[in-house]
Every structure is written in structure tokens, then in C-alpha cells.
Amino acid sequence: MLAVSPKFSRVRRLFVLIASYRKGEGDSGSRHAFEKAKEYGKKRLVMYRESDSNDLTFGLNKDYVLQGGKAVSLNEIKNN
């Protein structure tokens, strides 16, 4: 039997997007996973800083934040 730590269980309840392209700007399986998390009612967060605003790698993250989504830092994730 595999024991699951409480911290791991908490992480499974949310989906954190590290970096993802917008549709048509690059291949991104994480974009699909992010949409599935929404369908399943999972809490979604993105890692994003204003300094990433011109980096296409963070296009989906930027769009999510501009639509009112929550951006988090690595420290916030580690401390929760």
C-alpha cells in the first residue's frame, strides 16, 4: 500500500500551470491539462510575473491572469 502525504493530497486538489503557449503559438499539452482541470472543477493557478509578459512561453499564463485568474510564486506553492 502506498502512503500519500497530506501535502501531496493538497497539491492534487489544484492545478498549477508553470508555463504554456497560447493556441497557435506552440505545442502545449499543458494547455489541454489546464482546460481539463477547469472542466473537473479543480482550482487553477499560474506562475507568472510581469517580466514574463513578452515571452510566448507564458502566453496562456498571461491570458489567465488578465481574465482575473490567480498568479502564484514558487514560494507560495512551497509554503502551502
N, C-alpha and C positions, 0 to 999 in steps of 0.2 A: 504494500500500500504506500502511495506517495503522499507525504505530508506537505501541505501547502501553507506557507507562512501567511499571516494576516495581511502583511504588506503586499504580497503578491496578489492576494484576493482583491484588495482595494484597487490595485492597478488594473485588473481585469474589468472593473466596472467603468472604466473610462478609456478613451482613445486619444492618444497624444500624437499629433502629426508633427514630425520633425521637419520635413521639407518635401514639397511636392509641386510639380509643374501644373499649370492650368491645362485644360484640354486643348490639344493642338500645338502646345509649346514643348512637348517632350513626353516620353513614355513614363507612365506613373501608375504602378499597381497600388500605391498608397492612396491615390485619388479614389480608386474603386473601394478600398477598405474604409476610407473616411465616409463615403456615402452609405456603405453598409452599416457602419456604426450609427449613423443618423437613423436609418430605417429601423434598427433594433432598439432605438431609444437610449443608446449609450451616451454618456457625457463626452463631448468632444472638446479638445483643447489643441492649440497650436503653439509651436515655438516660433516667435517672430520678433524682430527688432526693426526699428525704422531704418537702421543701417543696411538691412536686407532688401529694402524697397525696390532696388533696381536689379536684383538678382532673380532671373527667371526661375531658378530652383525653388524659390519661395513664393511663387505666384499664387498658388492655391491658398497658402497661409495668409498672404496679404488680403486676398479677397474675403476670406473668412473673418478676419479682424475688422475690415471695413464694413462688413454686414452686422457687426455687433458681437462677434464671437470673442472668446477669451484667449488671450495670448499669455503663456507662462514661461518662466525661465527654468533652466535646468535645476537651479537651487530650490525652486518651489516644488518641483517634482520629487526631488530627493528628500525634502523635509516633510512630505505628506504621507 
